[in-house]
Amino acid sequence: MKNSMPDFVTLPLKDLPYVILDLETTGFKPEESGITEVAIISMVNGKEELFETLINPERPIPAEITEITGINDSMVIGKPTISEIAPVLDEMLKGRIFVSHNVPFDWSFLDYYFRRNLRKPLCMPSLCTLRLARKFLGLRSNKLSSVADYFKIELKNAHRAMNDTRAVKEILYSFIDQLEKHNIKTGYDLYKNNLIFPDYPPAR
């Protein structure tokens, strides 16, 4: 993979092109599980573009997953499969920084299904708010709800993709204010401090 920094790294943190994403899935391993929901908030030049859809995982949704997410088999009947929306996701991700709370998890699913359906890996810069929380906050728990509480961000109906994505967006911009106090002010500063990765995320 090409290991180079994109041109936008000289921009201030608030002006970087982010795509904030959350997935809901039927399990924890992409080889054994399907995606049931995706939500994206794309931020470019201060403008917000939203995308969300339920996805037919083409397999039963386990009861324990439905208990967590509220998504059941009847809700995904007739919804697009990941093979149908993978090209849409690919287009939305281009030229952006991939942001989520636990990038390795969301990345592993998209990378698996991109390879399977688009015949190519997922390859783009990534920034993980979970990693930022572990590095800067010193909380006992760094799960999404705990970090949201720390920043006084309301998180309703956690484990639905768009609700989680909105929370991650607010967390990201709250972190940006903190990072600037640490003299981390541009995309290049994120690279220098090992907070953003050019092509693919590190292991968990």
BAVEXSE-138806 format. One line per 8 residues: number of its first residue (from 1); their letters; for each residue x, y, z of C-alpha. Coordinates in pm, whole numbers. Layout:
NUM) A) X Y Z  ... $
//
This chain:
1) MKNSMPDF) 0 0 0  115 349 -70  229 509 254  203 881 183  28 1175 342  -256 1341 152  -237 1706 53  -493 1817 310 $
9) VTLPLKDL) -262 1749 608  -163 2116 618  -521 2219 699  -633 2311 1053  -800 2023 1236  -1149 2173 1209  -1112 2208 832  -1000 1851 759 $
17) PYVILDLE) -1239 1637 550  -1379 1377 789  -1615 1090 725  -1756 978 1060  -1899 629 1049  -2066 367 1264  -2174 14 1179  -2409 -226 1351 $
25) TTGFKPEE) -2337 -593 1286  -2460 -943 1363  -2138 -1033 1543  -1778 -939 1601  -1584 -1109 1321  -1649 -998 963  -1577 -1344 824  -1864 -1483 1032 $
33) SGITEVAI) -2097 -1183 1057  -2296 -938 847  -2362 -564 863  -2714 -460 965  -2685 -82 961  -2448 193 853  -2453 565 924  -2217 827 785 $
41) ISMVNGKE) -2166 1195 853  -1935 1348 595  -1781 1681 694  -1621 1891 420  -1571 2268 434  -1798 2286 737  -2087 2125 549  -2254 1809 676 $
49) ELFETLIN) -2378 1529 449  -2572 1242 605  -2625 886 491  -2787 600 678  -2955 274 590  -3047 -59 736  -2873 -344 556  -2991 -699 495 $
57) PERPIPAE) -2707 -910 639  -2832 -1217 448  -2829 -1421 767  -3034 -1434 1088  -2970 -1164 1346  -2894 -1330 1682  -3136 -1250 1963  -2856 -1114 2181 $
65) ITEITGIN) -2761 -868 1905  -3122 -756 1864  -3131 -695 2239  -2834 -459 2205  -2920 -278 1881  -3296 -314 1857  -3254 -434 1497  -3439 -757 1418 $
73) DSMVIGKP) -3486 -978 1113  -3815 -820 1007  -3657 -473 997  -3400 -572 734  -3633 -756 495  -3617 -582 158  -3327 -360 263  -3016 -339 41 $
81) TISEIAPV) -2735 -587 91  -2379 -474 152  -2290 -576 -204  -2551 -329 -331  -2437 -32 -124  -2060 -96 -116  -2008 125 -426  -2204 406 -258 $
89) LDEMLKGR) -1993 378 57  -1674 368 -147  -1767 695 -317  -1857 865 12  -1527 766 173  -1299 894 -102  -1069 1179 -6  -1175 1172 358 $
97) IFVSHNVP) -1033 1076 697  -1212 771 836  -1332 844 1192  -1509 611 1433  -1505 506 1796  -1296 189 1761  -1170 221 1406  -1022 -132 1391 $
105) FDWSFLDY) -1369 -285 1440  -1558 -78 1182  -1260 -87 946  -1232 -466 961  -1591 -509 842  -1571 -253 562  -1233 -379 447  -1361 -738 440 $
113) YFRRNLRK) -1671 -649 240  -1484 -408 11  -1240 -686 -77  -1527 -928 -129  -1754 -701 -334  -1530 -433 -486  -1216 -645 -520  -1004 -389 -340 $
121) PLCMPSLC) -900 -312 18  -1016 -14 218  -726 231 206  -753 581 355  -632 782 656  -801 697 986  -853 867 1321  -996 677 1618 $
129) TLRLARKF) -1181 861 1896  -1138 557 2122  -762 584 2076  -780 957 2154  -978 886 2470  -724 630 2590  -437 871 2525  -579 1195 2663 $
137) LGLRSNKL) -872 1142 2902  -761 893 3167  -1112 750 3214  -1186 415 3375  -1401 328 3076  -1347 458 2725  -1665 318 2572  -1867 560 2364 $
145) SSVADYFK) -2123 642 2633  -1850 714 2889  -1662 949 2657  -1989 1119 2561  -2065 1171 2931  -1719 1320 2986  -1781 1581 2716  -2144 1630 2829 $
153) IELKNAHR) -2273 1501 2496  -2619 1350 2490  -2630 996 2352  -2982 864 2294  -3056 510 2179  -2695 396 2176  -2613 115 1932  -2822 262 1654 $
161) AMNDTRAV) -2579 373 1389  -2679 737 1331  -2718 811 1702  -2369 675 1766  -2230 859 1464  -2369 1192 1582  -2210 1135 1923  -1875 1048 1763 $
169) KEILYSFI) -1891 1368 1557  -1943 1578 1872  -1667 1387 2051  -1430 1445 1758  -1480 1821 1761  -1452 1829 2141  -1118 1652 2108  -1006 1902 1845 $
177) DQLEKHNI) -1040 2180 2103  -827 1978 2347  -567 1880 2087  -507 2242 1996  -408 2302 2359  -141 2033 2309  -14 2224 2003  -172 1968 1770 $
185) KTGYDLYK) -334 2203 1521  -310 2050 1172  -340 1716 1000  37 1699 987  51 1739 1366  -178 1436 1394  68 1235 1185  367 1354 1389 $
193) NNLIFPDY) 197 1247 1712  96 906 1578  -275 988 1605  -367 944 1240  -259 662 1011  -210 715 637  -349 396 485  -486 155 744 $
201) PPAR) -531 149 1124  -304 -30 1371  -420 -342 1549  -651 -286 1845 $
//
